[in-house]
Amino acid sequence: MIIVMKTSTTKKELAQVVAKVEDLGYKPHVLYGVERKVVACIGDERGKARLQALEILPGVESVMPILKPYKLASHKMAQDKTVIKVRANGRKSEVAIGSKQFVLIAGPCSVESEAQILATARAVKKAGAQILRGGAYKPRTSPYAFQGMEEEGLKLLAKARKLTGLPVVTEVMNPSDVALVAKYADILQIGARNIQNFALLKAAGKLKKPILLKRGMMTTIEEFLMSAEYILKEGNPDVILCERGIRTFETATRNTLDLSAVPVLKKETHLPVIVDPSHATGHWELVEPMSRAAVAAGADGLMIEVHPDPSQAWSDGAQSLKPETFAGLVKGLKPFVKAMKRTLA
């Protein structure tokens, strides 16, 4: 159930409602919208009749049931779309994900060296990227493949942030590493293989930093949103959903980019949605056309792999763009972004 408060609700009235929800044995989650506040009541559905009676309290506009299993992620939970503001450490400017600003996240699959990550950071910023991506911990299918530079890679990402001012997003794989990765990163990524690592989702939910949650390669949209629900339930409201392709019978591409997921997610949830065409297609020449399609589908941003020399990349070189190719992609996106009534820095 959700309790929709009136626009004129006072802090005292809101506190009274929250206390009453707790008295009834439910856990209240307050979402602060632009015009009004909503209280989600998490608990046993059998007691919803008692919650319905809270409509008589001062400041309450209505009490409504949520039929979806993902209550906090549901569109019914929020009157307004969630906008997630990201700021690099010590910087005044911020990136607003989910706003009219179309966001570009770019960088290498893996941090390989100081020269590599700094060169990439400079290049993607010059081309128009607002956030730098780079893997310090890498989940790999083969145990013999490069697994990432770990904390040394995190330190190099922090150095790139200091040099360029770009906020940093990097993946965390283990609940025990969450605190360490959060020390260096501005956004923590939970990858496709960890979409149902519930211990990791809960640990991420206790953070005060945004989480970029990638859809699993065989994850339904409902399962995707239920994973987001784990993070939201722990108190972290800043979840960015990322469509990165699903596994089908098709072998011409690495995965099958499910662009229909973008409007479906926009209908089902208030959370921002971005697209990763690099992992979805697995081929660099397919990244630009699918990027344009993602903009047209209504995505809030893109996550694209860029490497100074893809032929020498330690991972995912085939799907990585050269800096000059990325710059051309950004230029080509501008008419599409404008047509969707968005802005591109």
C-alpha distance (Angstrom), angle and dihedral (degrees) to the residues before:
residue distance angle dihedral
M1 . . .
I2 3.79 . .
I3 3.78 128.0 .
V4 3.79 114.1 -146.4
M5 3.80 112.2 -153.8
K6 3.80 124.7 -148.3
T7 3.80 118.7 -104.2
S8 3.82 88.2 -114.8
T9 3.82 94.7 53.4
T10 3.80 114.8 138.3
K11 3.81 126.4 -140.5
K12 3.80 88.9 -110.5
E13 3.82 92.5 54.0
L14 3.81 91.3 47.8
A15 3.80 91.1 49.5
Q16 3.82 89.9 50.6
V17 3.81 91.4 53.0
V18 3.82 92.2 47.4
A19 3.80 90.8 50.0
K20 3.80 91.6 48.7
V21 3.81 91.6 50.6
E22 3.81 89.6 52.3
D23 3.81 91.1 47.9
L24 3.81 88.4 56.9
G25 3.80 90.3 55.8
Y26 3.80 98.9 -102.8
K27 3.79 130.6 124.0
P28 3.82 110.5 -123.1
H29 3.81 122.0 -145.3
V30 3.80 115.0 -169.9
L31 3.80 118.1 -152.4
Y32 3.79 115.0 -164.5
G33 3.80 111.2 -148.0
V34 3.80 128.5 -175.9
E35 3.81 94.0 -99.3
R36 3.80 106.4 15.5
K37 3.77 145.6 9.5
V38 3.79 128.3 -115.5
V39 3.81 127.1 -159.3
A40 3.81 116.7 -153.2
C41 3.80 114.2 -155.8
I42 3.79 111.8 -149.1
G43 3.79 118.3 -165.8
D44 3.80 146.1 68.1
E45 3.81 110.3 -3.5
R46 3.81 90.8 -148.7
G47 3.80 91.0 76.1
K48 3.79 96.8 55.3
A49 3.80 92.6 111.1
R50 3.79 88.8 66.1
L51 3.78 90.5 50.9
Q52 3.81 90.6 51.3
A53 3.79 87.9 62.3
L54 3.81 89.8 64.6
E55 3.82 88.4 80.1
I56 3.81 86.9 89.2
L57 3.82 92.7 63.9
P58 3.82 119.4 104.7
G59 3.79 113.2 -95.0
V60 3.81 95.7 21.2
E61 3.79 116.4 124.6
S62 3.81 99.3 179.2
V63 3.79 145.6 -22.9
M64 3.81 114.4 -136.8
P65 3.81 134.0 -178.4
I66 3.79 120.4 -123.3
L67 3.77 110.7 -145.7
K68 3.80 95.6 -171.4
P69 3.83 117.2 91.8
Y70 3.83 89.4 -132.0
K71 3.78 99.7 71.2
L72 3.80 102.6 166.7
A73 3.80 93.5 41.2
S74 3.80 92.7 47.0
H75 3.79 120.3 112.1
K76 3.80 87.6 -127.1
M77 3.78 89.8 65.3
A78 3.81 93.8 65.9
Q79 3.78 131.2 42.3
D80 3.82 88.3 -162.9
K81 3.79 131.2 46.8
T82 3.79 112.9 -102.9
V83 3.80 113.0 -107.9
I84 3.80 114.5 -162.0
K85 3.79 115.4 -153.7
V86 3.78 116.8 -153.9
R87 3.78 125.2 -170.9
A88 3.79 129.2 -179.8
N89 3.79 113.3 -121.7
G90 3.79 110.7 -76.6
R91 3.82 94.9 0.9
K92 3.81 125.5 123.2
S93 3.80 98.3 -153.0
E94 3.78 117.7 81.5
V95 3.77 139.0 -165.6
A96 3.82 116.1 -128.9
I97 3.80 110.8 -151.7
G98 3.80 112.3 -162.0
S99 3.81 94.9 26.0
K100 3.81 128.7 101.7
Q101 3.79 86.4 -78.9
F102 3.81 110.3 98.9
V103 3.79 107.4 -140.7
L104 3.80 127.2 -143.2
I105 3.80 119.0 -161.1
A106 3.80 113.5 -172.2
G107 3.78 141.6 165.2
P108 3.80 143.6 100.1
C109 3.78 126.6 -46.4
S110 3.81 89.4 -123.2
V111 3.77 135.1 19.8
E112 3.81 102.1 -121.2
S113 3.80 105.5 167.0
E114 3.79 142.2 -15.4
A115 3.80 92.1 -101.7
Q116 3.81 92.3 50.0
I117 3.81 97.9 49.2
L118 3.82 95.1 41.5
A119 3.81 92.5 49.0
T120 3.80 90.8 48.4
A121 3.80 93.3 46.7
R122 3.81 91.8 52.4
A123 3.79 92.1 46.9
V124 3.79 98.2 48.1
K125 3.80 92.1 45.8
K126 3.80 91.1 51.3
A127 3.81 89.6 50.3
G128 3.82 92.8 51.8
A129 3.80 108.3 -90.8
Q130 3.80 114.9 147.7
I131 3.82 98.9 -166.0
L132 3.82 131.3 39.4
R133 3.80 120.4 -137.4
G134 3.80 126.7 -164.5
G135 3.80 136.1 150.4
A136 3.79 120.6 -121.9
Y137 3.82 93.1 165.1
K138 3.80 114.0 39.5
P139 3.83 126.4 -164.5
R140 3.79 104.6 -147.8
T141 3.79 130.5 -175.8
S142 3.81 91.1 -137.2
P143 3.81 118.3 58.1
Y144 3.83 87.2 -146.2
A145 3.81 95.1 58.2
F146 3.81 123.9 98.3
Q147 3.81 108.0 -74.4
G148 3.81 99.2 -167.7
M149 3.81 136.8 -95.8
E150 3.82 92.2 -88.8
E151 3.84 114.2 -161.3
E152 3.79 92.8 0.5
G153 3.80 87.3 56.8
L154 3.81 90.3 50.1
K155 3.81 90.0 53.3
L156 3.80 90.7 51.8
L157 3.81 90.6 50.7
A158 3.81 88.9 52.0
K159 3.80 89.0 51.1
A160 3.81 90.6 51.2
R161 3.80 89.6 50.4
K162 3.80 91.3 51.8
L163 3.80 90.4 49.4
T164 3.82 97.6 47.5
G165 3.81 106.4 20.4
L166 3.81 90.4 -126.0
P167 3.83 116.4 142.4
V168 3.81 112.2 -121.0
V169 3.81 130.7 -127.8
T170 3.80 120.5 -169.9
E171 3.78 136.6 161.8
V172 3.79 127.2 -98.3
M173 3.80 117.3 -161.5
N174 3.79 106.5 175.0
P175 3.83 130.3 50.3
S176 3.80 88.5 -134.6
D177 3.84 90.2 59.8
V178 3.80 96.9 50.5
A179 3.82 95.7 95.1
L180 3.81 92.6 46.9
V181 3.82 94.9 48.5
A182 3.82 90.9 44.8
K183 3.81 88.6 55.6
Y184 3.81 90.0 65.1
A185 3.83 107.2 23.1
D186 3.81 130.6 74.2
I187 3.83 92.2 -158.1
L188 3.80 124.8 25.8
Q189 3.79 117.4 -145.3
I190 3.79 123.2 -147.8
G191 3.78 106.8 -160.9
A192 3.79 132.7 -139.0
R193 3.79 93.6 -96.7
N194 3.81 91.6 55.4
I195 3.81 97.9 46.0
Q196 3.83 89.8 116.3
N197 3.78 98.7 32.8
F198 3.78 89.8 121.8
A199 3.81 95.6 -175.6
L200 3.81 88.8 55.8
L201 3.82 92.3 45.9
K202 3.81 90.8 52.0
A203 3.80 92.2 48.0
A204 3.82 90.2 50.4
G205 3.79 89.4 49.2
K206 3.79 90.5 61.9
L207 3.81 92.4 58.4
K208 3.78 127.3 95.4
K209 3.81 92.2 -140.2
P210 3.83 129.8 89.9
I211 3.80 118.5 -93.7
L212 3.81 122.4 -145.1
L213 3.80 105.2 -152.5
K214 3.80 117.5 -163.2
R215 3.78 121.0 -152.4
G216 3.79 114.3 -114.2
M217 3.79 118.8 -112.4
M218 3.83 90.7 -113.8
T219 3.81 99.4 26.4
T220 3.80 123.2 125.9
I221 3.78 118.7 -137.3
E222 3.81 90.2 -108.8
E223 3.81 91.0 52.5
F224 3.81 89.1 46.9
L225 3.80 91.5 54.7
M226 3.81 92.2 43.9
S227 3.81 88.3 57.5
A228 3.81 88.8 51.6
E229 3.80 87.2 49.7
Y230 3.81 90.2 60.4
I231 3.81 89.7 58.8
L232 3.80 94.6 43.0
K233 3.80 92.5 47.9
E234 3.81 90.7 58.7
G235 3.81 89.9 58.6
N236 3.81 104.4 -95.2
P237 3.85 108.0 122.7
D238 3.82 95.9 -179.7
V239 3.80 107.7 91.4
I240 3.81 122.8 149.5
L241 3.81 114.9 -161.9
C242 3.80 118.1 -144.0
E243 3.81 125.3 -163.2
R244 3.82 106.8 -154.7
G245 3.78 103.4 164.5
I246 3.78 133.7 -81.5
R247 3.80 132.3 -118.5
T248 3.81 114.7 -99.5
F249 3.81 136.1 154.4
E250 3.82 90.2 -84.9
T251 3.82 115.9 107.6
A252 3.82 101.1 177.7
T253 3.81 88.9 86.7
R254 3.80 131.4 36.3
N255 3.81 90.2 -115.0
T256 3.81 134.7 -10.9
L257 3.79 111.4 -99.2
D258 3.80 106.1 -132.6
L259 3.80 100.3 -152.9
S260 3.79 90.3 167.2
A261 3.81 85.6 70.6
V262 3.80 89.7 70.2
P263 3.84 98.3 65.0
V264 3.81 90.7 36.2
L265 3.80 91.1 54.6
K266 3.80 90.1 44.6
K267 3.79 87.7 56.0
E268 3.80 95.9 44.7
T269 3.80 103.3 40.5
H270 3.78 143.7 33.0
L271 3.83 92.0 -140.6
P272 3.82 121.6 107.7
V273 3.81 117.8 -102.3
I274 3.80 127.1 -149.9
V275 3.82 132.4 177.5
D276 3.82 131.3 -132.5
P277 3.83 106.2 -155.9
S278 3.82 92.3 172.9
H279 3.81 97.2 66.7
A280 3.79 91.0 33.7
T281 3.80 96.2 59.3
G282 3.80 103.9 22.0
H283 3.83 91.2 -151.6
W284 3.79 123.0 93.5
E285 3.82 94.7 -143.1
L286 3.81 90.9 59.0
V287 3.81 94.8 52.5
E288 3.82 97.5 80.2
P289 3.83 98.4 50.5
M290 3.80 91.8 45.1
S291 3.80 89.9 47.8
R292 3.79 90.0 56.9
A293 3.80 90.0 47.7
A294 3.81 90.8 50.6
V295 3.80 90.9 54.4
A296 3.80 90.3 50.8
A297 3.81 90.9 48.4
G298 3.81 89.6 59.9
A299 3.80 103.2 -101.4
D300 3.81 117.8 163.8
G301 3.79 93.3 -140.1
L302 3.78 149.6 -23.5
M303 3.80 134.8 -110.8
I304 3.79 111.2 -151.9
E305 3.79 133.0 178.3
V306 3.81 115.1 -128.1
H307 3.82 126.8 177.7
P308 3.84 130.7 177.3
D309 3.82 90.1 -130.4
P310 3.83 112.9 11.8
S311 3.81 92.1 -174.3
Q312 3.81 88.3 65.3
A313 3.83 97.2 41.0
W314 3.80 115.6 130.3
S315 3.81 90.3 -140.9
D316 3.82 137.9 16.0
G317 3.79 95.9 3.2
A318 3.81 92.8 150.2
Q319 3.79 92.5 63.6
S320 3.81 97.9 38.5
L321 3.80 122.3 104.4
K322 3.78 124.4 -137.0
P323 3.84 112.9 -119.2
E324 3.80 92.4 -107.0
T325 3.82 91.1 50.0
F326 3.80 90.1 50.9
A327 3.82 90.1 50.6
G328 3.81 89.1 53.5
L329 3.80 90.9 48.6
V330 3.81 91.3 53.5
K331 3.79 91.2 50.0
G332 3.80 91.0 49.3
L333 3.81 92.1 50.0
K334 3.79 95.4 58.9
P335 3.84 97.8 84.3
F336 3.82 90.1 48.4
V337 3.80 92.8 48.6
K338 3.80 90.3 48.4
A339 3.81 91.1 49.3
M340 3.82 88.8 55.3
K341 3.84 88.9 52.9
R342 3.77 92.8 -113.2
T343 3.79 134.0 124.0
L344 3.78 129.7 -123.4
A345 3.77 118.8 -158.1
